[in-house]
Amino acid sequence: MNIQRFDPGARMSQAVVYNGFVFLAGQVGEGASVAEQTKDILASIDALLARAGSDKTRLLSATIWLTDMSTFGEMNAAWEAWLPAGQGPARATVESKLAAEKYKVEIGIIAAAG
């Protein structure tokens, strides 16, 4: 089976398609607030999924990391506005330190290809 990599780098690719699945690297966004960063991340996810031949209606799993669980509602408001009704993936949300202090949220996605 063919493995397709998008934006490969020294340590990682932004997306990998294999055997009918699209795996996205954890995405981070710009902005001062969790809401702004989440909206930016979701736009990046839309773009990566489109390049890989998928979209947000084909989400299978999402992992969301927040640096402060008190911002869960703020992130969820942006997530719920973006996600089509009835298309929610299996999802986990955890509190964690992220790669840089400026990041407040990171989202990783697995989706069905095609």
C-alpha positions as CSV (number, residue, x, y, z in Angstrom):
1,M,0.0,0.0,0.0
2,N,1.1,3.5,-0.8
3,I,1.9,5.9,2.0
4,Q,1.3,9.6,1.1
5,R,2.9,12.3,3.2
6,F,2.0,16.0,3.2
7,D,4.6,18.6,4.2
8,P,7.2,16.1,5.4
9,G,10.0,17.5,7.5
10,A,12.9,16.2,9.5
11,R,10.8,15.1,12.5
12,M,7.2,14.8,11.1
13,S,4.7,15.2,8.3
14,Q,1.6,17.5,8.7
15,A,-0.6,14.7,7.3
16,V,-0.1,11.0,6.3
17,V,-2.6,9.0,4.3
18,Y,-2.5,5.3,4.5
19,N,-4.9,2.4,4.0
20,G,-8.0,4.6,3.9
21,F,-7.1,6.8,6.9
22,V,-5.8,10.4,7.2
23,F,-3.6,11.1,10.2
24,L,-2.9,14.7,11.0
25,A,-0.1,16.0,13.2
26,G,-1.2,18.0,16.2
27,Q,-2.1,21.4,15.0
28,V,-1.5,24.6,16.9
29,G,-2.8,28.1,16.0
30,E,-2.2,31.8,16.4
31,G,-4.1,34.2,18.5
32,A,-4.2,35.4,22.1
33,S,-7.2,33.4,23.3
34,V,-8.2,29.8,23.2
35,A,-11.1,30.6,21.0
36,E,-8.8,32.4,18.4
37,Q,-6.3,29.6,18.5
38,T,-9.0,26.9,18.1
39,K,-10.6,28.7,15.1
40,D,-7.1,29.0,13.5
41,I,-6.4,25.3,14.2
42,L,-9.8,24.2,12.7
43,A,-9.1,26.2,9.6
44,S,-5.7,24.4,9.3
45,I,-7.5,21.0,9.8
46,D,-10.0,21.9,7.1
47,A,-7.1,22.7,4.7
48,L,-5.1,19.6,5.5
49,L,-8.0,17.3,5.2
50,A,-9.0,18.8,1.8
51,R,-5.4,18.3,0.5
52,A,-5.6,14.7,1.7
53,G,-8.9,14.1,0.0
54,S,-11.1,14.2,3.1
55,D,-13.2,16.6,5.2
56,K,-14.6,17.2,8.7
57,T,-17.6,15.0,8.0
58,R,-15.2,12.1,7.9
59,L,-13.6,12.6,11.3
60,L,-13.0,9.4,13.3
61,S,-11.0,10.6,16.3
62,A,-9.8,13.8,17.8
63,T,-7.4,14.4,20.7
64,I,-7.4,17.9,22.2
65,W,-4.8,19.2,24.5
66,L,-5.5,22.3,26.6
67,T,-2.9,24.0,28.8
68,D,-5.7,25.0,31.2
69,M,-8.9,22.9,31.6
70,S,-10.8,26.0,32.7
71,T,-10.8,27.0,29.0
72,F,-12.7,23.8,28.0
73,G,-15.9,25.8,27.4
74,E,-14.2,28.4,25.2
75,M,-12.6,25.7,23.1
76,N,-15.8,23.7,22.8
77,A,-17.8,26.8,21.6
78,A,-15.4,27.1,18.6
79,W,-15.4,23.3,18.1
80,E,-19.2,23.0,18.1
81,A,-19.6,26.0,15.7
82,W,-17.2,24.2,13.3
83,L,-18.4,20.6,13.5
84,P,-21.4,19.6,11.4
85,A,-24.4,18.4,13.5
86,G,-24.2,14.6,14.1
87,Q,-20.7,14.3,12.8
88,G,-18.8,14.2,16.1
89,P,-15.7,11.9,16.2
90,A,-14.6,9.9,19.2
91,R,-12.8,12.5,21.3
92,A,-10.5,13.0,24.3
93,T,-9.6,16.3,25.8
94,V,-6.7,16.5,28.3
95,E,-4.8,19.2,30.2
96,S,-1.1,19.3,29.3
97,K,1.9,21.5,28.7
98,L,2.4,22.2,25.0
99,A,5.6,22.7,23.0
100,A,5.7,26.5,23.5
101,E,4.2,28.7,26.1
102,K,2.3,30.8,23.6
103,Y,0.2,27.7,22.6
104,K,-3.0,27.2,24.6
105,V,-4.6,24.4,22.6
106,E,-3.5,21.7,20.2
107,I,-5.7,19.3,18.2
108,G,-4.8,16.0,16.6
109,I,-7.2,14.3,14.1
110,I,-7.7,10.9,12.5
111,A,-10.2,10.8,9.6
112,A,-11.4,8.5,6.9
113,A,-9.9,9.2,3.5
114,G,-11.9,9.6,0.3
